[in-house]
Amino acid sequence: MKALCWTGINKLAVEDVAEPSILDPGDAIVKVTLSASCGSDLHLLGGYVPGMRAGDVLGHEFLGEIVAVGPGVERRQVGERVVVCSFISCGRCWYCTNGLTSLCDNTNPHPGLGEGLFGAPTGGCFGYSQITGGFAGSHAEYVRVPHIDTGAFPVPEGLSDEAAVFASDAVPTGWMGADLGGVGPGSVVAVWGAGGVGQMAARASLLLGAERVIVIDRLPERLAQVESVIGAETLDYSQTEVLAELRERTGGRGPDVSIEAVGMEAHSERPDYLYDKVKTGLKLQTDRPTAVREAVLATRKGGSLFVLGVFGGVVDKFPLGAMMNKGLTVRGAQQHGHRYIPMLLERMAAGEIRTDHLATHVMPLDEAPEGYAMFKSKSDGCVRAVFRP
């Protein structure tokens, strides 16, 4: 079958690979209908996440049709149109039963890599390096889905593929940031990043009762989507000083909740961006935390910050003193999608959450290398490239 493979730093190729097969009783094979690019995939492409091997199949945000199931599958059946959560959950360990499904103890067959980097392994994830298990990704014609009973969710009738695909990752990731970040009635929220996850965090904040939501970015097409589709305010960081503008808009206090939806390759007009570029170029730090630093400084005293953007290693010049002396609550996580996706699919079907606008470029899988080049350079107004095998 055809699949999009990582072949080296900033190198992708559509190659012929072996079709997946059922290996465990709880497995299923899903024929991929659509598979979306994600900003965190760019970290893999650029070589910022260790544990990539030439030939690894990329992709973790997808939906499709179940075409085969293992003998232990009870809840799902052949022929169902399903969204599959990007992280893999056994549904039985302590973390899964407590709703922390991306931290599953049983789905990552390479736990030693995560222990070395993070002190403990994460759960397994599709198409996201050996650190999260080395599972083949969704930019392919077929995918083996372990624990299909816990990880796949039927798509409601009437919800298009182009909309539903983002329930796999972007929508639950954004909702988690708002929910676990503490957004509630009357909150003032600032979101760094107007990509798919940032837009979904903003929409979630509004649905959870936020009084004001301000999304920070520099790309006009994304800021326009925030205003016209999401219904939030925008701030172009290339045109103004973010900290001063946020203080002005919040009566001098700063946002109650800040959500960072950018990650390890953040861009900024601030001087520390150049510092980070030099440090990462010399391999003296692994990530560029520009947006996180700004969010720490911007958040009001006693407020909260949730880090949704993916980080892989160590950073420099983190404002720990500001975090401590301002009394901030800081959290972060890979998405615990299993606890949110069924509810979110219902909201999407009801029209409360719109996502089809994110799929600005739908193209054949054969054109995926070009799609990623467009996505990475943000050319032609590309918000998300979505591939149809």
C-alpha positions in Angstrom: 0.0 0.0 0.0 1.0 3.6 -0.3 2.1 5.6 2.7 3.9 8.9 3.5 7.3 8.1 5.1 9.8 10.2 6.9 13.1 9.5 5.1 15.3 12.1 6.8 15.3 15.6 8.2 13.0 17.7 6.1 12.6 14.8 3.7 9.3 13.0 2.9 8.4 10.4 0.3 5.3 8.4 -0.7 6.5 4.8 -0.7 5.1 1.3 -1.0 5.0 -0.4 2.4 3.5 -3.6 3.7 -0.2 -3.5 4.5 -0.9 -3.9 8.3 -2.3 -7.0 9.8 -4.1 -7.9 13.1 -1.5 -8.7 15.7 -3.5 -8.8 18.9 -7.1 -9.8 19.7 -8.2 -6.2 20.3 -6.8 -4.9 17.0 -8.7 -3.7 14.0 -7.7 -2.5 10.5 -9.1 0.8 9.4 -9.2 1.9 5.8 -8.2 5.6 6.0 -10.7 8.0 4.4 -8.9 11.3 5.4 -5.8 12.0 7.4 -4.8 15.5 8.5 -1.4 17.1 8.9 -0.8 18.6 12.3 1.6 21.3 13.5 3.3 18.7 15.8 4.2 16.7 12.7 6.5 19.5 11.6 8.6 18.9 14.7 9.1 15.3 13.4 9.8 16.6 9.9 12.5 19.0 11.1 14.3 16.4 13.3 13.4 18.1 16.6 11.9 14.9 18.1 14.4 12.1 18.6 13.5 8.5 17.8 12.6 8.8 14.1 13.7 6.1 11.8 13.9 6.3 8.0 10.7 4.7 6.6 8.5 5.7 9.6 4.9 6.4 8.4 3.7 9.7 9.6 0.2 10.9 10.6 -2.0 10.7 13.7 -5.2 12.6 13.0 -7.6 10.5 10.9 -10.9 8.8 10.3 -11.9 5.8 8.2 -13.9 2.6 7.8 -13.3 -0.5 9.9 -12.6 -3.3 7.5 -11.4 -6.1 9.8 -11.5 -6.8 13.6 -9.6 -9.2 15.9 -11.4 -11.9 17.8 -11.4 -9.9 21.0 -13.2 -6.8 19.7 -16.6 -6.4 21.2 -17.9 -2.8 20.7 -16.8 -1.9 17.2 -17.7 -3.8 14.0 -16.7 -4.0 10.3 -18.3 -1.2 8.2 -18.4 1.5 10.9 -17.2 5.0 10.0 -15.0 6.0 12.9 -12.7 8.7 14.2 -9.7 7.3 15.9 -8.0 9.1 18.8 -4.4 9.9 18.0 -3.2 8.4 21.4 -3.8 4.8 22.1 -5.5 3.8 25.4 -5.8 0.3 26.9 -8.8 1.5 28.9 -7.8 -0.6 32.0 -4.7 0.8 33.6 -4.8 3.4 36.5 -4.2 6.3 34.1 -6.9 5.3 31.6 -9.5 4.7 34.3 -8.7 8.1 35.7 -9.2 9.9 32.3 -5.4 10.4 31.7 -5.4 8.3 28.6 -2.4 9.7 26.8 -0.4 8.5 29.8 -1.5 4.9 29.4 0.8 2.4 31.0 0.2 -0.4 28.6 0.3 0.9 25.0 3.9 2.0 24.5 6.1 -0.9 23.6 9.3 1.3 24.0 8.9 2.7 27.5 12.6 3.1 28.1 12.9 6.0 25.6 10.3 8.0 27.4 11.7 7.2 30.8 15.1 8.5 29.6 13.7 11.8 28.3 10.8 12.5 30.6 11.2 10.3 33.7 8.3 8.2 32.6 6.9 7.0 29.3 3.8 8.3 27.6 1.1 6.1 26.0 1.4 5.0 22.5 0.6 7.4 19.6 0.2 6.8 15.9 3.0 8.0 13.7 5.0 9.9 16.3 8.4 8.4 16.6 9.8 5.5 18.5 9.4 7.5 21.8 5.6 6.9 21.6 5.9 3.3 20.5 6.9 3.4 16.8 3.3 2.8 15.6 2.8 3.3 11.9 0.8 6.5 11.2 -2.3 7.4 9.3 -0.9 8.9 6.2 -1.5 5.6 4.5 -4.2 3.5 2.9 -4.7 1.3 6.0 -3.8 1.5 9.7 -3.7 -1.1 12.4 -5.6 0.3 15.4 -4.8 -1.4 18.7 -7.5 -1.4 21.4 -10.1 -0.4 18.8 -12.9 -0.7 21.4 -11.6 2.1 23.5 -9.9 4.3 20.8 -12.5 4.5 17.9 -15.7 6.5 17.9 -18.6 6.3 15.4 -19.1 9.5 13.4 -22.7 10.9 13.5 -24.7 10.8 10.3 -24.6 14.2 8.5 -21.1 15.2 9.8 -18.8 15.4 6.9 -15.5 13.6 6.7 -13.7 17.0 6.3 -15.2 18.2 9.6 -15.1 14.9 11.5 -11.4 14.2 10.9 -10.4 16.9 13.4 -12.3 15.2 16.2 -9.3 12.7 16.2 -6.9 15.3 17.7 -7.3 19.0 17.2 -10.8 19.4 18.7 -10.1 17.3 21.9 -6.7 18.8 22.3 -8.1 22.3 22.3 -11.0 21.4 24.5 -8.7 19.8 27.0 -6.6 23.0 27.2 -9.7 25.0 28.1 -11.2 22.4 30.4 -8.1 21.5 32.4 -6.8 25.1 32.2 -9.8 26.1 34.3 -11.9 28.2 31.9 -15.3 28.9 33.2 -18.1 31.5 33.2 -16.7 35.0 33.1 -13.1 34.0 32.3 -10.8 36.1 30.2 -8.7 33.8 28.0 -5.7 34.4 25.8 -4.6 31.7 23.3 -1.2 31.7 21.7 -1.5 30.2 18.2 -4.3 30.4 15.7 -3.8 27.0 14.0 -6.3 24.2 14.4 -5.6 23.5 18.0 -5.5 27.1 19.0 -8.8 27.8 17.2 -10.4 24.8 18.9 -9.1 26.0 22.4 -10.7 29.3 21.7 -14.0 27.8 20.7 -14.0 25.5 23.7 -13.3 28.5 26.0 -16.4 30.3 24.6 -18.6 27.2 25.0 -17.4 26.9 28.6 -18.6 30.4 29.3 -15.5 32.6 28.8 -16.4 36.3 28.7 -13.6 37.2 26.3 -11.2 35.1 24.3 -8.2 36.7 22.6 -6.2 34.7 20.0 -2.6 35.7 19.2 -0.9 35.0 15.9 0.5 36.8 12.9 -1.0 35.0 9.9 -3.9 37.0 8.5 -5.8 34.1 7.1 -5.8 32.3 10.4 -6.8 35.4 12.4 -9.6 35.9 9.9 -10.9 32.4 10.6 -10.8 33.1 14.3 -13.0 36.2 13.9 -15.4 34.8 11.3 -15.8 31.2 12.4 -14.7 30.9 16.0 -16.1 34.2 17.2 -13.1 35.3 19.3 -11.0 38.4 19.3 -7.6 38.5 17.6 -4.2 40.1 18.3 -1.5 40.3 15.6 1.8 40.0 17.5 3.8 41.4 14.5 1.9 44.7 14.7 1.8 45.3 18.5 3.5 44.5 21.8 1.6 41.5 23.2 2.1 42.1 26.9 1.1 45.7 26.7 -1.9 45.0 24.5 -3.2 42.2 26.8 -2.9 44.4 29.8 -4.8 47.1 28.0 -7.6 44.7 27.0 -7.9 43.2 30.5 -8.0 46.3 32.6 -4.3 45.9 33.6 -4.6 42.4 35.2 -3.9 40.1 32.3 -5.8 37.0 31.2 -7.3 34.6 33.8 -6.3 31.6 31.7 -3.6 31.4 29.1 -3.4 28.6 26.6 -0.1 28.0 24.7 -0.9 26.2 21.4 2.3 26.8 19.5 5.0 24.3 20.8 8.7 23.9 20.4 9.2 25.8 17.1 7.6 29.1 18.2 8.1 32.3 16.2 8.1 35.7 17.8 9.1 39.3 17.2 10.7 39.4 20.7 14.5 39.4 21.1 14.4 36.0 22.9 13.3 34.4 19.6 16.7 35.1 18.1 18.4 33.8 21.3 16.4 30.6 21.0 17.2 30.2 17.3 20.9 30.4 18.1 20.7 28.0 21.0 18.7 25.4 19.1 21.0 25.8 16.1 24.0 25.0 18.3 22.1 22.1 20.0 22.4 23.9 23.4 18.7 23.6 23.9 16.1 21.5 22.1 13.0 23.7 22.0 12.1 27.4 21.4 9.8 28.3 24.3 9.1 31.9 23.2 5.3 31.7 23.4 5.4 29.9 26.8 7.6 32.6 28.3 5.3 35.3 27.0 2.3 33.5 28.4 3.9 33.2 31.8 4.6 36.9 31.9 1.1 37.9 30.5 -1.1 35.7 32.8 -2.7 37.6 35.7 -1.5 36.9 39.3 -3.1 33.7 40.5 -4.1 32.7 37.0 -3.5 29.5 35.1 -1.5 28.5 32.1 -2.0 25.3 30.0 0.7 24.2 27.6 -0.9 22.4 24.7 2.0 22.9 22.2 4.3 19.9 22.0 7.7 20.1 23.6 10.3 17.4 23.5 13.3 18.3 25.7 14.9 21.2 27.6 14.5 25.0 27.3 16.6 27.9 28.5 15.7 31.2 30.3 12.3 29.9 31.6 10.7 32.6 33.9 10.4 30.3 36.9 10.5 33.3 39.2 7.5 34.9 37.5 5.6 31.7 37.7 6.3 31.2 41.4 5.9 34.8 42.6 2.7 35.4 40.6 1.2 32.2 42.0 0.4 30.7 38.6 -1.0 27.2 38.1 0.8 25.6 35.1 -0.3 22.4 33.5 0.4 20.5 30.3 -0.4 17.3 28.6 -0.7 15.3 25.4 -4.4 15.0 24.7 -6.7 12.8 26.8 -9.0 12.5 23.8 -11.0 9.5 24.9 -12.7 11.4 27.7 -13.9 14.1 25.3 -14.4 12.8 21.7 -17.9 11.3 22.1 -19.2 14.6 23.6 -17.4 16.7 21.0 -18.8 14.7 18.1 -22.2 15.4 19.4 -21.4 19.2 19.6 -19.9 19.1 16.1 -23.0 17.4 14.7 -25.2 20.0 16.5 -23.2 22.8 14.9 -21.7 24.2 18.1 -18.2 23.4 16.9 -17.2 24.0 13.3 -14.1 22.5 11.9 -14.4 22.0 8.1 -12.8 25.4 7.5 -9.5 24.1 8.8 -9.2 21.7 5.9 -8.0 24.4 3.5 -6.1 22.0 1.2 -7.6 18.5 0.6 -5.4 16.5 -1.8 -4.4 13.0 -2.8 -2.0 11.1 -0.6 0.4 11.1 -3.6 0.8 14.8 -3.2 1.5 14.7 0.6 5.1 15.8 0.4 4.0 19.0 -1.5 1.1 19.4 1.0 3.6 19.3 3.9 5.9 21.8 2.2 2.9 24.1 1.8 1.8 23.5 5.4 5.3 24.2 6.8 5.8 27.4 4.8 2.2 28.6 5.5 1.9 29.3 1.8 -1.3 29.7 -0.2 -3.2 30.3 3.1 -2.7 26.7 4.2 -4.1 26.1 7.7 -4.2 22.3 7.4 -3.3 20.0 4.5 -5.6 16.9 4.5 -4.8 13.8 2.5 -7.2 11.3 0.9 -5.6 7.9 0.1 
